[in-house]
């Protein structure tokens, strides 16, 4: 139990960082256009971080809620 939780958190952090990395690589041209339009690098970084935080939070809330409902209502 005490080894499983940190291993799960580490694995999930690797998956999320990989997902963010893929997202940034796919959107390089969009970021270039944003730079041409006058966005500062920290503004682009902030947009990427907020998106990642939003996706991570929503997926965590959804999976926690689904697990709670499954355990309490389906399995009793």
C-alpha positions as CSV (number, residue, x, y, z in Angstrom):
1,X,0.0,0.0,0.0
2,X,2.7,2.5,0.9
3,X,4.7,1.7,-2.2
4,X,1.8,1.5,-4.6
5,X,0.5,5.0,-4.2
6,X,3.8,6.8,-5.0
7,X,4.4,4.5,-7.9
8,X,1.0,5.3,-9.3
9,X,1.6,9.1,-8.8
10,X,4.9,8.8,-10.5
11,X,3.5,6.9,-13.4
12,X,0.6,9.4,-13.8
13,X,3.0,12.3,-13.8
14,X,5.0,10.7,-16.6
15,X,1.9,10.1,-18.6
16,X,0.7,13.7,-18.1
17,X,4.1,15.2,-19.0
18,X,4.3,13.1,-22.1
19,X,0.8,14.3,-23.1
20,X,1.8,17.9,-22.6
21,X,5.0,17.4,-24.6
22,X,3.1,15.9,-27.5
23,X,0.6,18.7,-27.4
24,X,3.3,21.4,-27.5
25,X,5.1,19.7,-30.4
26,X,1.9,19.5,-32.4
27,X,1.1,23.2,-31.8
28,X,4.5,24.7,-32.7
29,X,3.1,26.6,-35.7
30,X,0.3,28.0,-33.6
31,X,2.8,29.2,-31.0
32,X,4.9,30.8,-33.8
33,X,1.9,32.7,-35.0
34,X,1.1,33.8,-31.5
35,X,4.7,35.1,-31.1
36,X,4.4,37.0,-34.4
37,X,1.1,38.5,-33.1
38,X,2.9,39.8,-30.0
39,X,2.5,37.2,-27.4
40,X,5.4,37.1,-24.9
41,X,7.0,33.7,-24.2
42,X,5.7,33.7,-20.6
43,X,2.2,34.2,-21.9
44,X,2.4,31.2,-24.2
45,X,3.9,29.2,-21.3
46,X,1.1,30.3,-19.1
47,X,-1.5,29.2,-21.6
48,X,0.1,25.8,-21.9
49,X,0.3,25.3,-18.1
50,X,-3.3,26.5,-17.6
51,X,-4.5,24.1,-20.2
52,X,-2.5,21.2,-18.7
53,X,-3.8,22.1,-15.2
54,X,-7.4,22.3,-16.4
55,X,-7.2,19.0,-18.2
56,X,-5.5,17.2,-15.3
57,X,-8.0,18.6,-12.8
58,X,-11.0,17.8,-14.8
59,X,-9.8,14.3,-15.5
60,X,-9.0,13.7,-11.9
61,X,-12.4,14.9,-10.7
62,X,-14.2,12.9,-13.4
63,X,-12.3,9.7,-12.6
64,X,-12.7,10.2,-8.8
65,X,-16.4,10.7,-9.2
66,X,-16.8,7.8,-11.6
67,X,-14.9,5.5,-9.2
68,X,-16.9,6.7,-6.2
69,X,-20.2,6.0,-8.0
70,X,-19.0,2.7,-9.3
71,X,-17.9,1.5,-5.9
72,X,-20.8,2.8,-3.9
73,X,-23.7,2.2,-6.3
74,X,-22.7,-0.7,-8.5
75,X,-20.7,-2.9,-6.0
76,X,-22.6,-1.7,-2.9
